[in-house]
Structures are given as structure tokens and as C-alpha cells.
Amino acid sequence: MTTTPIYDAEEFLRGLNSYPLKYKYIFLVLTETGFRISDVLNLKVRDIRHGKKITEKKTKKKRTFHLSEELKQEVLAYAKTANLRNEDFLFPSTTKNLCRPLSRYQVHRVFKAVSFALELEGVISVHSCRKTFARQFMAKFGDIKALQKELNHSNITTTRGYLN
């Protein structure tokens, strides 16, 4: 299945307004960092607070996790409102069970529902956020080698596939 980048992130964000706040922040973290959903869902509150190098689940490569100061503060405010402690998953499965992160499947269901409601063309999934990040990175920096490094791709052809 080939996924499509989200061309209008603001519209997609508005579509997420009818869902719990955590979905908005999942979307924003995904599109700002280019991390895979499995890595974002396994973040703990302390990871946002202190920043850190994480080992990507898929590639086993290390990558520094950093957010813009504005998004970092918003996410920390969300965590405080949700009564999340440093050791809790940032995006827990439920507020009653902070021991497990939200499932990738659940996030995919919400994103799919939003794209359907907004009548977006193409297949929109959680992976679409990674492609959205790639397009935004190229628009801002125009450096495919830097993008390849940012996405931790070992092959430039893989990186180019994110831009089609």
C-alpha cells in the first residue's frame, strides 16, 4: 500500500479536533520529527522534557529526538493536563492504564477516519506523516542528502520515494 503525504496539515489538524487531544500531538510530533509511529508511541514524558537519543525500533539506529520549543511546551502542557508523570508513556493506551502506549492500529484508525471525513485523496496513514515531514524538509532545506540522514535511510533511493 502506497501512502500519500498530507498536503494540508492545517486541515488535517482541524479534522483531529473531534478526537482526544493526544491525537493532535501525535500528528504534530510525527510531522515535526519524521520519526516512525512505533518510536513516537514509545516515548515517555521524560523523553520530551529532557530530550534524548532514541534507538529506532525498525533500524536499531540511534537518532536524537528534538522538538521545537513551542511544540515541546504544548506537549508538556498536554502531559500535565493528562496527569502524566515523567515515567509514563506520553501517549498512553488509556488514562487508567499508563503502563502501555497507545496502539499503532488505534492511531491509524483515527487518521483514516479523519482523512475519510475530509475526503482527502490517496491513502492517508500514520506513515503519511513521515512523508509529510520529508516534503516539508525538502521545501525548507532542499538537501536530499541531509533528508536521507535525518530519516536514517541507508539508500538515497528510499529517500527519493518519500518525495514522489
C-alpha positions as YAML, in Angstrom:
chain: A
units: angstrom
residues:
- id: 1
  name: MET
  ca: [0.00, 0.00, 0.00]
- id: 2
  name: THR
  ca: [1.43, 3.34, -1.05]
- id: 3
  name: THR
  ca: [0.64, 6.18, 1.31]
- id: 4
  name: THR
  ca: [0.18, 9.81, 0.35]
- id: 5
  name: PRO
  ca: [1.70, 12.81, 2.13]
- id: 6
  name: ILE
  ca: [-0.76, 15.09, 3.88]
- id: 7
  name: TYR
  ca: [-0.69, 18.20, 1.72]
- id: 8
  name: ASP
  ca: [-2.77, 20.38, 4.04]
- id: 9
  name: ALA
  ca: [-1.59, 19.74, 7.59]
- id: 10
  name: GLU
  ca: [-3.76, 22.55, 8.99]
- id: 11
  name: GLU
  ca: [-6.91, 20.99, 7.53]
- id: 12
  name: PHE
  ca: [-5.92, 17.59, 8.90]
- id: 13
  name: LEU
  ca: [-5.34, 19.14, 12.35]
- id: 14
  name: ARG
  ca: [-8.81, 20.68, 12.28]
- id: 15
  name: GLY
  ca: [-10.18, 17.22, 11.45]
- id: 16
  name: LEU
  ca: [-8.49, 15.86, 14.58]
- id: 17
  name: ASN
  ca: [-10.36, 18.36, 16.80]
- id: 18
  name: SER
  ca: [-13.20, 15.89, 17.37]
- id: 19
  name: TYR
  ca: [-10.78, 13.32, 18.84]
- id: 20
  name: PRO
  ca: [-8.88, 13.30, 22.16]
- id: 21
  name: LEU
  ca: [-6.05, 15.83, 22.30]
- id: 22
  name: LYS
  ca: [-3.34, 13.18, 22.23]
- id: 23
  name: TYR
  ca: [-4.05, 12.51, 18.54]
- id: 24
  name: LYS
  ca: [-3.29, 16.12, 17.69]
- id: 25
  name: TYR
  ca: [0.06, 15.87, 19.44]
- id: 26
  name: ILE
  ca: [0.87, 12.51, 17.89]
- id: 27
  name: PHE
  ca: [0.29, 14.09, 14.48]
- id: 28
  name: LEU
  ca: [2.37, 17.17, 15.30]
- id: 29
  name: VAL
  ca: [5.27, 15.15, 16.73]
- id: 30
  name: LEU
  ca: [5.24, 12.81, 13.72]
- id: 31
  name: THR
  ca: [5.25, 15.63, 11.16]
- id: 32
  name: GLU
  ca: [7.82, 17.72, 13.02]
- id: 33
  name: THR
  ca: [10.32, 14.92, 13.65]
- id: 34
  name: GLY
  ca: [9.84, 12.40, 10.83]
- id: 35
  name: PHE
  ca: [10.01, 9.56, 13.34]
- id: 36
  name: ARG
  ca: [8.07, 6.37, 12.76]
- id: 37
  name: ILE
  ca: [4.86, 5.84, 14.70]
- id: 38
  name: SER
  ca: [6.35, 2.98, 16.75]
- id: 39
  name: ASP
  ca: [9.09, 5.28, 18.03]
- id: 40
  name: VAL
  ca: [6.71, 8.13, 18.87]
- id: 41
  name: LEU
  ca: [4.24, 5.89, 20.69]
- id: 42
  name: ASN
  ca: [7.04, 4.53, 22.88]
- id: 43
  name: LEU
  ca: [8.13, 7.98, 24.06]
- id: 44
  name: LYS
  ca: [7.88, 8.71, 27.76]
- id: 45
  name: VAL
  ca: [7.16, 12.14, 29.21]
- id: 46
  name: ARG
  ca: [10.78, 12.39, 30.37]
- id: 47
  name: ASP
  ca: [11.96, 11.96, 26.77]
- id: 48
  name: ILE
  ca: [10.19, 15.20, 25.83]
- id: 49
  name: ARG
  ca: [11.28, 17.00, 28.97]
- id: 50
  name: HIS
  ca: [14.95, 16.14, 28.66]
- id: 51
  name: GLY
  ca: [15.46, 15.21, 25.02]
- id: 52
  name: LYS
  ca: [17.47, 12.13, 24.28]
- id: 53
  name: LYS
  ca: [18.86, 9.82, 21.69]
- id: 54
  name: ILE
  ca: [16.48, 7.02, 20.95]
- id: 55
  name: THR
  ca: [17.15, 3.78, 19.17]
- id: 56
  name: GLU
  ca: [14.75, 3.43, 16.28]
- id: 57
  name: LYS
  ca: [12.72, 0.27, 16.64]
- id: 58
  name: LYS
  ca: [12.90, -0.65, 12.94]
- id: 59
  name: THR
  ca: [16.51, 0.19, 12.07]
- id: 60
  name: LYS
  ca: [18.16, -0.06, 15.51]
- id: 61
  name: LYS
  ca: [19.96, 3.18, 14.62]
- id: 62
  name: LYS
  ca: [20.37, 5.98, 17.16]
- id: 63
  name: ARG
  ca: [18.68, 9.29, 16.45]
- id: 64
  name: THR
  ca: [18.34, 12.42, 18.55]
- id: 65
  name: PHE
  ca: [14.78, 13.28, 19.43]
- id: 66
  name: HIS
  ca: [14.12, 17.00, 19.48]
- id: 67
  name: LEU
  ca: [11.07, 19.22, 19.11]
- id: 68
  name: SER
  ca: [10.73, 22.93, 18.54]
- id: 69
  name: GLU
  ca: [10.48, 24.75, 21.86]
- id: 70
  name: GLU
  ca: [6.88, 25.75, 21.10]
- id: 71
  name: LEU
  ca: [5.72, 22.19, 20.43]
- id: 72
  name: LYS
  ca: [7.73, 20.89, 23.38]
- id: 73
  name: GLN
  ca: [5.90, 23.28, 25.71]
- id: 74
  name: GLU
  ca: [2.50, 22.37, 24.22]
- id: 75
  name: VAL
  ca: [3.19, 18.65, 24.61]
- id: 76
  name: LEU
  ca: [4.36, 19.12, 28.20]
- id: 77
  name: ALA
  ca: [1.20, 21.13, 28.95]
- id: 78
  name: TYR
  ca: [-0.86, 18.28, 27.46]
- id: 79
  name: ALA
  ca: [1.04, 15.79, 29.66]
- id: 80
  name: LYS
  ca: [0.38, 17.91, 32.76]
- id: 81
  name: THR
  ca: [-3.32, 18.22, 31.94]
- id: 82
  name: ALA
  ca: [-3.48, 14.43, 31.44]
- id: 83
  name: ASN
  ca: [-1.74, 13.93, 34.84]
- id: 84
  name: LEU
  ca: [1.15, 12.07, 33.24]
- id: 85
  name: ARG
  ca: [4.33, 11.56, 35.25]
- id: 86
  name: ASN
  ca: [7.88, 11.51, 33.84]
- id: 87
  name: GLU
  ca: [7.92, 7.70, 33.67]
- id: 88
  name: ASP
  ca: [4.54, 7.42, 31.91]
- id: 89
  name: PHE
  ca: [4.10, 6.88, 28.20]
- id: 90
  name: LEU
  ca: [3.41, 10.21, 26.54]
- id: 91
  name: PHE
  ca: [0.53, 8.71, 24.59]
- id: 92
  name: PRO
  ca: [-0.91, 6.01, 26.88]
- id: 93
  name: SER
  ca: [-3.48, 3.48, 25.77]
- id: 94
  name: THR
  ca: [-5.96, 4.79, 28.33]
- id: 95
  name: THR
  ca: [-5.78, 7.21, 31.22]
- id: 96
  name: LYS
  ca: [-6.40, 4.25, 33.56]
- id: 97
  name: ASN
  ca: [-3.52, 2.15, 32.20]
- id: 98
  name: LEU
  ca: [-0.43, 4.28, 31.77]
- id: 99
  name: CYS
  ca: [1.74, 1.15, 31.51]
- id: 100
  name: ARG
  ca: [1.07, 0.66, 27.81]
- id: 101
  name: PRO
  ca: [1.40, 3.06, 24.90]
- id: 102
  name: LEU
  ca: [-1.49, 3.68, 22.56]
- id: 103
  name: SER
  ca: [-1.55, 1.12, 19.77]
- id: 104
  name: ARG
  ca: [-0.35, 1.95, 16.30]
- id: 105
  name: TYR
  ca: [-3.58, 0.43, 14.98]
- id: 106
  name: GLN
  ca: [-5.72, 2.84, 17.01]
- id: 107
  name: VAL
  ca: [-3.82, 5.88, 15.70]
- id: 108
  name: HIS
  ca: [-4.14, 4.52, 12.16]
- id: 109
  name: ARG
  ca: [-7.91, 4.14, 12.62]
- id: 110
  name: VAL
  ca: [-8.27, 7.75, 13.76]
- id: 111
  name: PHE
  ca: [-6.09, 9.13, 10.94]
- id: 112
  name: LYS
  ca: [-8.00, 7.06, 8.39]
- id: 113
  name: ALA
  ca: [-11.33, 8.31, 9.76]
- id: 114
  name: VAL
  ca: [-10.15, 11.92, 9.57]
- id: 115
  name: SER
  ca: [-8.91, 11.54, 6.00]
- id: 116
  name: PHE
  ca: [-12.23, 9.92, 5.03]
- id: 117
  name: ALA
  ca: [-14.25, 12.70, 6.71]
- id: 118
  name: LEU
  ca: [-12.14, 15.37, 4.95]
- id: 119
  name: GLU
  ca: [-12.39, 13.47, 1.65]
- id: 120
  name: LEU
  ca: [-8.61, 13.56, 1.20]
- id: 121
  name: GLU
  ca: [-7.27, 11.87, -1.89]
- id: 122
  name: GLY
  ca: [-4.90, 8.93, -1.69]
- id: 123
  name: VAL
  ca: [-4.21, 6.61, 1.20]
- id: 124
  name: ILE
  ca: [-3.55, 8.58, 4.38]
- id: 125
  name: SER
  ca: [-1.99, 6.62, 7.23]
- id: 126
  name: VAL
  ca: [0.39, 7.22, 10.11]
- id: 127
  name: HIS
  ca: [3.23, 6.76, 7.60]
- id: 128
  name: SER
  ca: [1.85, 9.74, 5.65]
- id: 129
  name: CYS
  ca: [3.21, 11.95, 8.44]
- id: 130
  name: ARG
  ca: [6.75, 10.75, 7.70]
- id: 131
  name: LYS
  ca: [6.26, 11.59, 4.03]
- id: 132
  name: THR
  ca: [4.80, 14.97, 5.03]
- id: 133
  name: PHE
  ca: [7.92, 15.62, 7.12]
- id: 134
  name: ALA
  ca: [10.13, 14.71, 4.14]
- id: 135
  name: ARG
  ca: [8.31, 17.12, 1.81]
- id: 136
  name: GLN
  ca: [8.44, 19.94, 4.36]
- id: 137
  name: PHE
  ca: [12.14, 19.30, 4.99]
- id: 138
  name: MET
  ca: [12.91, 19.46, 1.26]
- id: 139
  name: ALA
  ca: [10.85, 22.63, 0.82]
- id: 140
  name: LYS
  ca: [12.75, 24.27, 3.67]
- id: 141
  name: PHE
  ca: [16.30, 22.99, 3.08]
- id: 142
  name: GLY
  ca: [16.37, 21.47, -0.42]
- id: 143
  name: ASP
  ca: [19.05, 18.97, 0.60]
- id: 144
  name: ILE
  ca: [18.19, 15.34, -0.14]
- id: 145
  name: LYS
  ca: [21.40, 14.05, 1.47]
- id: 146
  name: ALA
  ca: [20.53, 15.81, 4.73]
- id: 147
  name: LEU
  ca: [17.00, 14.40, 4.48]
- id: 148
  name: GLN
  ca: [18.42, 10.92, 3.95]
- id: 149
  name: LYS
  ca: [20.48, 11.33, 7.11]
- id: 150
  name: GLU
  ca: [17.51, 12.77, 9.03]
- id: 151
  name: LEU
  ca: [15.30, 9.81, 8.09]
- id: 152
  name: ASN
  ca: [18.14, 7.33, 8.76]
- id: 153
  name: HIS
  ca: [17.86, 5.81, 5.29]
- id: 154
  name: SER
  ca: [20.87, 3.84, 4.11]
- id: 155
  name: ASN
  ca: [19.84, 4.22, 0.46]
- id: 156
  name: ILE
  ca: [19.07, 7.55, -1.27]
- id: 157
  name: THR
  ca: [16.52, 5.78, -3.49]
- id: 158
  name: THR
  ca: [14.40, 5.09, -0.41]
- id: 159
  name: THR
  ca: [14.54, 8.78, 0.48]
- id: 160
  name: ARG
  ca: [13.52, 9.81, -3.03]
- id: 161
  name: GLY
  ca: [10.48, 7.53, -2.74]
- id: 162
  name: TYR
  ca: [9.23, 9.74, 0.09]
- id: 163
  name: LEU
  ca: [9.12, 12.73, -2.25]
- id: 164
  name: ASN
  ca: [7.03, 11.20, -5.06]
...
